[in-house]
Amino acid sequence: MADPKLVKDIVEALDIRGGSTKRRPVHTVGIGATGHFIPSPVARDFCIAEHFHPPSQPEGIPVDVRFSNGMGVVAEHDGWSDVRGMAVRFHLTDGKSTDLVAMTLPVFFAPTPKKFLDFALAARPVRCRRETPWQKIKDYLRLELPMPDPYPGQTERPNEKAIAFANENVWAQPAVIDASSIGAPTSYVRAMYHAVHTFVVTGKEEETRWVRFSWSPIAGVLNTDPLKPPEDDYLKQDLIDRLAGDRTERFSLVMHIGEEGDDFNDSTQQWPPHRKRVMMGTLTLNHVPEDQEAHSEKLSFNPWHLTPGIEPSGDPILRIRKDVYEYSSNRRGGIPCPFSGVKG
């Protein structure tokens, strides 16, 4: 178990003006959907986890999914540049389940819990400032990221402090640079999501591999036009409309296999793009429940909620996220994380 004080400090460092302790401290705004997952024919060769076995029902393995905006505020700013989240719960047999928590960044902000706390405290929102064109040119000449212009009505944001922190801490640069320029998706189902951390999977011959997972949208990745005024509230209704009637949306689950020389325990380090990839299955979304409080907002996902065949790596951020998610869930009165199918 992680240091309880460090866990508490991390959660409270993520609390910002406009948020609520009755909601998640980040990825505060979201919407839930349901559907099913069907593994690919080769999935069980690479991982013996139950959800990669041929399903007992033709419709596949039931799933609950929550999409979210990364900002820790209750107000919905769907058109603002922001990290998005996709948390998936696979419902297995005998009441058990397993989670896969992902976001639109391929890397995390810090390699250790203490460094993440330092980042979270340093990157708290402050008053926006708008750079002149000449200041932006100077930034480019110094090989630094120019400050993006504030959105209409935006008075505070983390960009100023996050970029300044990344300029002093090289390990924070990949995630901060991506987060500062990521844009806004036209739909939750038009974005790619990465589970970030490395996991250890066991294959059918009991061989082990170090892997990372990502969700690739069948509809393709598409962002809004950054030159047009951003909309505040469209992502939820877009998902409802896309899944109305008999309509569906799909994602492919891709497993990236690490090789010697890749860092398996540091989620700030991205693996080379030419690593072997295996298509592990297809996720089909087909319904948005009316009772979002019960089906999404009270649900507690956890990246440590695993099942036999998938084990955590030695990533210290993955380790502390287990306790951070549980602390956050308990604070907001969420349904306890169901580790190994047992409610805590």
Backbone torsions as a table, in degrees:
resi	resn	phi	psi	omega
1	MET	NA	138.4	-179.4
2	ALA	-72.4	162.6	177.1
3	ASP	-57.8	116.3	-177.0
4	PRO	-57.3	-35.7	179.4
5	LYS	-66.8	-41.2	178.6
6	LEU	-64.5	-40.6	177.2
7	VAL	-59.3	-49.7	-179.7
8	LYS	-61.6	-43.0	-178.8
9	ASP	-63.2	-38.5	179.8
10	ILE	-65.6	-47.5	-179.9
11	VAL	-60.9	-45.0	-177.8
12	GLU	-70.5	-28.4	176.2
13	ALA	-67.2	-24.9	179.9
14	LEU	-83.7	-12.9	177.4
15	ASP	-71.3	126.7	-179.8
16	ILE	-132.1	167.3	177.1
17	ARG	-59.9	132.7	-177.6
18	GLY	97.1	-7.8	176.8
19	GLY	-93.3	-168.6	-179.4
20	SER	-155.4	134.7	177.2
21	THR	-71.1	-8.3	174.9
22	LYS	-88.5	-0.3	178.4
23	ARG	-125.9	175.9	175.7
24	ARG	-65.0	142.4	-178.9
25	PRO	-69.9	-28.0	170.4
26	VAL	-133.3	164.5	-172.7
27	HIS	52.1	46.8	-171.5
28	THR	-70.8	-42.9	-179.1
29	VAL	-93.4	130.9	-179.7
30	GLY	-160.1	176.9	177.6
31	ILE	-146.8	140.9	-178.1
32	GLY	-102.2	151.4	176.0
33	ALA	-141.9	163.2	178.0
34	THR	-124.4	163.9	179.9
35	GLY	177.7	-147.6	-179.1
36	HIS	-150.4	158.9	179.8
37	PHE	-122.5	132.2	176.0
38	ILE	-120.3	117.5	-179.5
39	PRO	-67.8	155.1	176.5
40	SER	-75.9	163.5	-179.8
41	PRO	-61.1	-24.4	-177.3
42	VAL	-98.6	-5.3	-172.7
43	ALA	-58.2	-44.0	-176.2
44	ARG	-68.9	-19.3	176.0
45	ASP	-68.5	-31.3	-176.0
46	PHE	-97.4	-22.3	-179.8
47	CYS	-152.4	129.5	-176.1
48	ILE	-88.7	4.7	177.9
49	ALA	-55.8	146.4	-171.3
50	GLU	-56.7	-39.3	-175.5
51	HIS	-73.5	-3.4	174.3
52	PHE	-102.9	4.7	173.0
53	HIS	-86.9	155.7	174.0
54	PRO	-54.9	127.0	-175.7
55	PRO	-68.7	150.7	179.4
56	SER	-73.9	-22.7	178.7
57	GLN	-110.3	141.4	-177.1
58	PRO	-63.0	-26.3	-179.7
59	GLU	-77.4	-10.1	175.7
60	GLY	98.2	-166.3	-175.8
61	ILE	-90.4	125.7	-179.8
62	PRO	-64.1	144.3	178.8
63	VAL	-136.2	149.5	165.8
64	ASP	-112.8	137.5	-178.2
65	VAL	-130.2	137.9	171.8
66	ARG	-122.6	121.7	171.9
67	PHE	-95.6	151.5	-175.4
68	SER	-155.7	160.5	169.2
69	ASN	-93.8	140.9	-173.3
70	GLY	-71.1	-27.8	-176.0
71	MET	-61.5	145.4	-178.1
72	GLY	-93.0	40.8	179.6
73	VAL	-123.1	153.7	-178.6
74	VAL	-76.1	-30.4	179.3
75	ALA	-64.4	142.7	-177.7
76	GLU	-96.8	115.9	177.3
77	HIS	-123.8	70.2	-172.5
78	ASP	-63.8	-31.1	-176.3
79	GLY	-85.8	-2.7	178.7
80	TRP	-79.7	148.8	173.6
81	SER	-61.2	124.3	-173.5
82	ASP	-165.7	149.8	172.6
83	VAL	-70.9	140.9	176.9
84	ARG	-115.3	155.5	-178.2
85	GLY	-120.6	153.7	175.2
86	MET	-142.4	107.1	178.9
87	ALA	-107.2	129.2	-175.9
88	VAL	-122.3	131.7	172.1
89	ARG	-112.3	121.8	175.8
90	PHE	-92.8	124.8	179.6
91	HIS	-92.1	111.8	-176.2
92	LEU	-94.0	-171.4	-179.5
93	THR	-77.4	163.1	176.0
94	ASP	58.1	32.0	175.9
95	GLY	76.2	5.5	-180.0
96	LYS	-86.3	167.6	-179.1
97	SER	-158.3	170.4	174.9
98	THR	-149.3	152.2	-175.1
99	ASP	-116.1	153.8	168.9
100	LEU	-135.9	112.7	-175.6
101	VAL	-105.2	125.1	-174.0
102	ALA	-137.5	164.0	177.7
103	MET	-146.1	171.9	-174.4
104	THR	-82.0	1.5	170.8
105	LEU	-94.7	142.1	178.1
106	PRO	-84.0	-9.5	-178.6
107	VAL	-137.7	164.4	179.7
108	PHE	-98.6	172.9	-172.8
109	PHE	-84.7	-17.8	-175.3
110	ALA	-154.6	151.2	-177.3
111	PRO	-87.5	-18.0	-178.8
112	THR	-136.7	158.3	179.4
113	PRO	-58.4	-43.9	-179.2
114	LYS	-63.2	-41.4	178.4
115	LYS	-68.1	-32.1	176.2
116	PHE	-68.1	-38.6	175.9
117	LEU	-60.9	-43.3	176.8
118	ASP	-57.9	-43.8	179.6
119	PHE	-65.3	-46.4	-177.5
120	ALA	-60.7	-38.9	179.0
121	LEU	-71.0	-40.1	-177.5
122	ALA	-71.8	-30.3	-173.1
123	ALA	-97.4	20.3	177.7
124	ARG	-65.6	146.9	-176.1
125	PRO	-60.0	141.0	174.6
126	VAL	-133.1	175.5	-177.8
127	ARG	-60.3	135.4	-179.6
128	CYS	-67.2	151.2	168.7
129	ARG	-133.9	144.0	-179.5
130	ARG	-103.9	123.1	178.1
131	GLU	-80.5	145.4	173.8
132	THR	-75.5	162.5	176.5
133	PRO	-56.5	-37.0	179.2
134	TRP	-66.2	-38.2	177.4
135	GLN	-64.0	-38.1	178.5
136	LYS	-65.0	-40.8	177.6
137	ILE	-61.8	-42.5	178.3
138	LYS	-61.7	-39.3	177.6
139	ASP	-59.9	-46.5	179.4
140	TYR	-61.0	-41.9	-179.7
141	LEU	-64.3	-29.6	177.6
142	ARG	-87.8	5.6	-177.6
143	LEU	59.4	38.5	176.8
144	GLU	-114.6	155.7	-179.4
145	LEU	-76.9	121.8	175.8
146	PRO	-64.3	150.9	178.9
147	MET	-73.9	126.6	177.3
148	PRO	-66.7	152.2	178.7
149	ASP	-69.7	141.7	175.6
150	PRO	-63.7	152.7	174.4
151	TYR	-79.6	157.5	176.6
152	PRO	-55.4	125.6	179.7
153	GLY	86.3	-6.6	179.3
154	GLN	-82.2	124.2	-178.5
155	THR	-112.6	-25.1	179.3
156	GLU	-133.4	152.0	176.1
157	ARG	-166.9	162.5	-179.1
158	PRO	-85.8	-8.9	-171.6
159	ASN	-53.6	-48.1	-174.7
160	GLU	-56.6	-50.4	-177.0
161	LYS	-75.8	-36.0	-179.1
162	ALA	-65.3	-43.9	180.0
163	ILE	-66.9	-40.1	177.3
164	ALA	-62.1	-40.4	178.5
165	PHE	-65.0	-43.0	-179.3
166	ALA	-65.3	-31.6	177.6
167	ASN	-64.3	-23.1	-179.7
168	GLU	-101.1	-11.5	-176.0
169	ASN	-135.8	100.4	-171.0
170	VAL	-60.9	-30.4	-178.4
171	TRP	-66.3	-20.8	179.8
172	ALA	-87.8	-12.1	-170.8
173	GLN	-64.0	-46.5	-177.5
174	PRO	-57.0	-48.3	-177.8
175	ALA	-69.7	-41.9	-178.4
176	VAL	-65.2	-44.0	179.3
177	ILE	-62.6	-45.2	178.4
178	ASP	-63.1	-45.4	-177.7
179	ALA	-64.2	-31.7	-177.5
180	SER	-75.3	-17.8	-175.0
181	SER	-130.3	18.4	-170.2
182	ILE	-73.2	-26.9	180.0
183	GLY	81.9	-167.9	-178.3
184	ALA	-126.4	131.8	179.8
185	PRO	-74.6	152.1	174.7
186	THR	-71.6	-19.6	-178.5
187	SER	-159.8	152.1	173.7
188	TYR	-60.7	-26.8	-178.2
189	VAL	-94.5	13.1	174.7
190	ARG	-118.0	34.2	178.5
191	ALA	-134.1	153.9	175.6
192	MET	-99.9	138.0	-175.5
193	TYR	-122.0	138.8	-176.6
194	HIS	-119.7	135.0	177.9
195	ALA	-77.4	-8.1	170.1
196	VAL	70.5	-55.5	-173.4
197	HIS	-80.3	158.0	174.2
198	THR	-88.8	138.4	175.1
199	PHE	-122.8	158.9	178.7
200	VAL	-108.7	117.3	-178.2
201	VAL	-110.1	149.0	178.7
202	THR	-107.1	128.8	179.9
203	GLY	-89.3	179.9	-174.3
204	LYS	-67.5	-22.1	176.8
205	GLU	-95.9	17.6	179.9
206	GLU	66.2	17.2	174.4
207	GLU	-81.1	150.9	-179.4
208	THR	-111.5	146.8	177.5
209	ARG	-135.9	147.7	174.8
210	TRP	-97.4	122.1	-169.8
211	VAL	-136.0	161.6	169.3
212	ARG	-129.9	148.7	-176.2
213	PHE	-113.3	149.6	172.4
214	SER	-147.4	152.8	177.0
215	TRP	-104.4	123.7	179.4
216	SER	-109.6	123.0	-177.3
217	PRO	-73.3	131.9	177.6
218	ILE	-63.8	-31.9	-179.9
219	ALA	-72.7	-13.2	-178.9
220	GLY	93.9	159.0	-179.8
221	VAL	-87.4	131.7	179.6
222	LEU	-151.5	124.9	176.1
223	ASN	-99.6	161.9	174.9
224	THR	-71.5	164.9	178.2
225	ASP	-75.4	113.9	-177.0
226	PRO	-67.8	-12.8	-179.7
227	LEU	-87.3	-8.7	178.8
228	LYS	-99.1	151.2	178.2
229	PRO	-57.7	133.7	-177.4
230	PRO	-74.0	146.0	173.4
231	GLU	-86.6	152.6	-179.3
232	ASP	-89.7	-35.0	-168.7
233	ASP	-145.3	97.6	177.4
234	TYR	-144.3	-20.1	-171.5
235	LEU	-67.7	-40.3	179.8
236	LYS	-64.4	-49.7	-178.3
237	GLN	-64.5	-34.8	177.2
238	ASP	-59.7	-43.7	-179.6
239	LEU	-67.1	-40.7	178.0
240	ILE	-59.7	-44.8	-179.4
241	ASP	-66.2	-39.8	-177.8
242	ARG	-67.1	-27.4	-177.5
243	LEU	-106.0	14.7	179.2
244	ALA	-70.8	146.6	178.9
245	GLY	62.5	-128.0	-179.2
246	ASP	-99.8	13.9	-177.0
247	ARG	-75.8	150.0	-179.4
248	THR	-137.5	162.7	171.8
249	GLU	-135.0	148.3	-172.8
250	ARG	-131.3	153.0	172.5
251	PHE	-130.0	148.2	169.9
252	SER	-98.9	135.5	174.2
253	LEU	-92.3	117.7	-177.5
254	VAL	-109.6	131.1	177.2
255	MET	-107.6	122.5	178.5
256	HIS	-96.9	127.7	-176.3
257	ILE	-98.7	121.9	-179.3
258	GLY	-74.8	158.2	178.9
259	GLU	-128.3	169.7	178.2
260	GLU	-56.1	132.0	-176.9
261	GLY	102.5	-20.3	175.7
262	ASP	-76.3	146.4	178.1
263	ASP	-87.4	113.7	-177.0
264	PHE	-87.8	-13.6	-173.4
265	ASN	-117.7	9.3	-179.5
266	ASP	-127.6	106.1	-175.9
267	SER	-80.5	2.5	171.6
268	THR	-85.4	-10.4	-176.4
269	GLN	-99.7	120.1	178.2
270	GLN	-85.6	141.3	177.2
271	TRP	-79.5	156.4	177.2
272	PRO	-58.3	146.1	-175.1
273	PRO	-69.9	-13.7	-176.5
274	HIS	-92.4	11.9	177.0
275	ARG	-63.2	149.6	-179.8
276	LYS	-59.5	136.5	179.3
277	ARG	-122.4	141.0	178.8
278	VAL	-124.7	129.1	176.5
279	MET	-79.9	111.8	-171.9
280	MET	-92.8	-14.5	179.5
281	GLY	160.6	178.1	-177.3
282	THR	-123.7	128.7	175.9
283	LEU	-99.8	125.1	178.8
284	THR	-115.4	122.6	176.6
285	LEU	-97.5	136.3	-176.4
286	ASN	-139.7	0.5	-175.5
287	HIS	-159.3	141.8	171.2
288	VAL	-112.3	108.6	-178.5
289	PRO	-61.4	144.8	178.2
290	GLU	-68.6	-40.9	-178.2
291	ASP	-84.3	83.5	-178.0
292	GLN	-70.1	-28.1	179.6
293	GLU	-61.8	-44.9	-178.0
294	ALA	-78.3	-39.5	-172.4
295	HIS	-88.7	-11.4	-176.2
296	SER	-139.0	-56.8	-170.3
297	GLU	-72.4	-31.9	177.4
298	LYS	-85.4	-16.1	-179.3
299	LEU	-68.5	140.7	-179.3
300	SER	-117.7	103.1	174.3
301	PHE	-82.7	158.3	179.7
302	ASN	-154.6	124.7	-178.5
303	PRO	-65.0	-13.6	178.5
304	TRP	-91.1	-5.2	-178.9
305	HIS	-80.0	87.9	-172.2
306	LEU	-111.9	178.1	-178.2
307	THR	-137.5	155.3	-180.0
308	PRO	-50.1	133.6	-175.0
309	GLY	109.0	-19.1	176.8
310	ILE	-131.5	122.2	-179.5
311	GLU	-121.6	155.4	176.9
312	PRO	-73.5	150.1	171.4
313	SER	-80.3	-171.5	178.1
314	GLY	-87.1	14.2	-179.4
315	ASP	-60.9	116.3	-177.8
316	PRO	-67.6	-25.9	176.7
317	ILE	-69.0	-41.3	176.4
318	LEU	-60.9	-40.6	179.6
319	ARG	-60.7	-48.0	-175.5
320	ILE	-76.7	-23.4	177.2
321	ARG	-62.0	-29.6	175.3
322	LYS	-54.4	-50.8	-176.1
323	ASP	-78.4	-33.3	177.1
324	VAL	-63.5	-43.3	179.3
325	TYR	-66.1	-39.7	178.6
326	GLU	-65.8	-42.7	179.0
327	TYR	-61.5	-45.7	179.7
328	SER	-62.5	-42.0	179.3
329	SER	-62.5	-44.7	179.6
330	ASN	-64.9	-37.9	-178.0
331	ARG	-65.2	-38.6	-177.8
332	ARG	-92.5	1.4	178.4
333	GLY	76.3	31.5	178.9
334	GLY	-77.5	168.0	174.8
335	ILE	-68.2	129.6	-176.1
336	PRO	-56.6	148.1	178.5
337	CYS	-61.9	125.0	-172.9
338	PRO	-88.4	67.2	-179.1
339	PHE	-62.0	128.1	-179.1
340	SER	55.2	29.3	177.7
341	GLY	79.9	6.1	-178.6
342	VAL	-112.3	125.3	178.7
343	LYS	-73.4	128.7	-177.5
344	GLY	-86.1	NA	NA
